[in-house]
Amino acid sequence: MTSSLNGRRVLVTGAAGRIGLVTTRHLTELGALVTAMELVEHDELKADRIVIGDTRSEDDVAKALDGVDTVVHLAALAHPSAGTPYEVYTTNVVSTFNVLAQAGAAGIKRAVVASSINAFGVPFNPADIRPAYYPLDEKIPADVADWYSLSKQNDENTCRMAWRRWGIDVVAFRFPHVNSAEVLERVANGFVEDPAPGVREGWSYLDTRDAAYAIELGLTAKLSGAHVFFAAASTTNAPYETEALLDKYAPGVPRLRRFVGREVPIDLTAIRTVLGFQARHELDLPTKTLET
Ligand SMILES: NC(=O)c1ccc[n+]([C@@H]2O[C@H](COP(=O)([O-])OP(=O)(O)OC[C@H]3O[C@@H](n4cnc5c(N)ncnc54)[C@H](O)[C@@H]3O)[C@@H](O)[C@H]2O)c1
């Protein structure tokens, strides 16, 4: 079946990044004419049009948006340590504001934005805290103590503002760790010995190809408004039953329901029902018995 993206002009910012390269390739395979925006040239980046520029610059973003129908905004400093606190926070919030405000004012009708599981602040929090409850969902209380998480929380507000102001529909994804199958398998192997580091993200993960697929659905789904969705594989990246993991590593945290097998303790109802998303590349791990 021909994709509704066939022949559409899509701007992808951060197009040479980990998610950007795979997304640019995926959208191109669906027939989209991708304008790829990046800070510097990159050998692997192939697109209909490449704009070298900075998403913080009004002029560069105006140039990149020229003739574009929809936007995928991925450019960011993607970790608290990717720059100074000032650089990480300002790059992310200024870029998201700049891209969405210009896209909205230009009459563009749809944007997809990379938020992060870190928008709720707990995974990078230096305090020894746990989520307020499991499964994590889009309404979970935030406890933010770092500039990267704050930038993503702010980006979600920018998405809502842009829709309210200009009527641009925006889909923001709270991605967990997104990576290639090889890297995800390495992380999973590390959790055989010690699953503790995964507790605050609910041992969640997403294959980069599934991030690109979620982005496709975010661009094409029939919806209006500004939406935030957790996007994750339906299973965990730890080879133990989720209930046993939570008993051991988050014993005091309320569970709003029981989890079956290696079910990820994230509520994926919203992305399933609104976008029809189900991950297509999941880790095939044996389920072992966790020592108590
Ligand atoms: N990969 C993950 O695990 C993950 C998880 C949650 C959220 N995210 C979010 O998804 C998005 C993409 O992440 P990624 O893993 O591909 O990161 P990445 O660092 O691999 O790619 C980001 C790209 O953005 C570009 N960029 C940075 N600042 C820019 C600027 N000022 N102007 C133009 N381009 C700029 C970089 O050159 C880079 O190519 C980011 O917003 C990130 O915060 C990623």
The ligand as an SDF file (V2000), in Angstrom:
LIG
                    3D

 44 48  0  0  0  0  0  0  0  0999 V2000
   18.8020    7.7100   21.5310 N   0  0  0  0  0  0  0  0  0  0  0  0
   18.1260    7.6930   22.6700 C   0  0  0  0  0  0  0  0  0  0  0  0
   18.3050    6.7770   23.4790 O   0  0  0  0  0  0  0  0  0  0  0  0
   17.1080    8.7650   22.9710 C   0  0  0  0  0  0  0  0  0  0  0  0
   16.2240    8.5340   24.0380 C   0  0  0  0  0  0  0  0  0  0  0  0
   15.2760    9.5120   24.3370 C   0  0  0  0  0  0  0  0  0  0  0  0
   15.2050   10.6570   23.5770 C   0  0  0  0  0  0  0  0  0  0  0  0
   16.0910   10.8650   22.5530 N   0  0  0  0  0  0  0  0  0  0  0  0
   15.9780   12.1150   21.7940 C   0  0  0  0  0  0  0  0  0  0  0  0
   15.8660   11.7960   20.4190 O   0  0  0  0  0  0  0  0  0  0  0  0
   16.5250   12.8130   19.6370 C   0  0  0  0  0  0  0  0  0  0  0  0
   17.5680   12.1660   18.7430 C   0  0  0  0  0  0  0  0  0  0  0  0
   18.4610   11.4430   19.5770 O   0  0  0  0  0  0  0  0  0  0  0  0
   19.7160   10.6500   18.9860 P   0  0  0  0  0  0  0  0  0  0  0  0
   19.9620    9.4950   19.8760 O   0  0  0  0  0  0  0  0  0  0  0  0
   19.5520   10.4420   17.5320 O   0  0  0  0  0  0  0  0  0  0  0  0
   20.8510   11.7270   19.2870 O   0  0  0  0  0  0  0  0  0  0  0  0
   22.1810   12.0400   18.4520 P   0  0  0  0  0  0  0  0  0  0  0  0
   23.0680   12.8280   19.3590 O   0  0  0  0  0  0  0  0  0  0  0  0
   22.7200   10.7930   17.8420 O   0  0  0  0  0  0  0  0  0  0  0  0
   21.6350   12.9820   17.2860 O   0  0  0  0  0  0  0  0  0  0  0  0
   21.2770   14.3040   17.4820 C   0  0  0  0  0  0  0  0  0  0  0  0
   21.6820   15.0550   16.2350 C   0  0  0  0  0  0  0  0  0  0  0  0
   21.2920   16.4230   16.3920 O   0  0  0  0  0  0  0  0  0  0  0  0
   22.3150   17.2320   15.8360 C   0  0  0  0  0  0  0  0  0  0  0  0
   22.2930   18.5490   16.4800 N   0  0  0  0  0  0  0  0  0  0  0  0
   22.5950   18.8380   17.7670 C   0  0  0  0  0  0  0  0  0  0  0  0
   22.4920   20.1660   17.9790 N   0  0  0  0  0  0  0  0  0  0  0  0
   22.1010   20.7120   16.8030 C   0  0  0  0  0  0  0  0  0  0  0  0
   21.8540   22.0470   16.3830 C   0  0  0  0  0  0  0  0  0  0  0  0
   21.9760   23.0620   17.2330 N   0  0  0  0  0  0  0  0  0  0  0  0
   21.5010   22.2560   15.1070 N   0  0  0  0  0  0  0  0  0  0  0  0
   21.3820   21.2190   14.2170 C   0  0  0  0  0  0  0  0  0  0  0  0
   21.6200   19.9320   14.5670 N   0  0  0  0  0  0  0  0  0  0  0  0
   21.9850   19.6870   15.8390 C   0  0  0  0  0  0  0  0  0  0  0  0
   23.6170   16.4990   16.1320 C   0  0  0  0  0  0  0  0  0  0  0  0
   24.6390   16.8930   15.2240 O   0  0  0  0  0  0  0  0  0  0  0  0
   23.1940   15.0450   15.9910 C   0  0  0  0  0  0  0  0  0  0  0  0
   23.4730   14.5360   14.7050 O   0  0  0  0  0  0  0  0  0  0  0  0
   17.0920   13.8200   20.6420 C   0  0  0  0  0  0  0  0  0  0  0  0
   16.1600   14.8650   20.7900 O   0  0  0  0  0  0  0  0  0  0  0  0
   17.1900   13.0170   21.9170 C   0  0  0  0  0  0  0  0  0  0  0  0
   17.1420   13.8450   23.0550 O   0  0  0  0  0  0  0  0  0  0  0  0
   17.0410    9.9390   22.2280 C   0  0  0  0  0  0  0  0  0  0  0  0
  1  2  1  0
  2  3  2  0
  2  4  1  0
  4  5  1  0
  4 44  2  0
  5  6  2  0
  6  7  1  0
  7  8  2  0
  8  9  1  0
  8 44  1  0
  9 10  1  0
  9 42  1  0
 10 11  1  0
 11 12  1  0
 11 40  1  0
 12 13  1  0
 13 14  1  0
 14 15  2  0
 14 16  1  0
 14 17  1  0
 17 18  1  0
 18 19  2  0
 18 20  1  0
 18 21  1  0
 21 22  1  0
 22 23  1  0
 23 24  1  0
 23 38  1  0
 24 25  1  0
 25 26  1  0
 25 36  1  0
 26 27  1  0
 26 35  1  0
 27 28  2  0
 28 29  1  0
 29 30  1  0
 29 35  2  0
 30 31  1  0
 30 32  2  0
 32 33  1  0
 33 34  2  0
 34 35  1  0
 36 37  1  0
 36 38  1  0
 38 39  1  0
 40 41  1  0
 40 42  1  0
 42 43  1  0
M  CHG  2   8   1  16  -1
M  END
$$$$
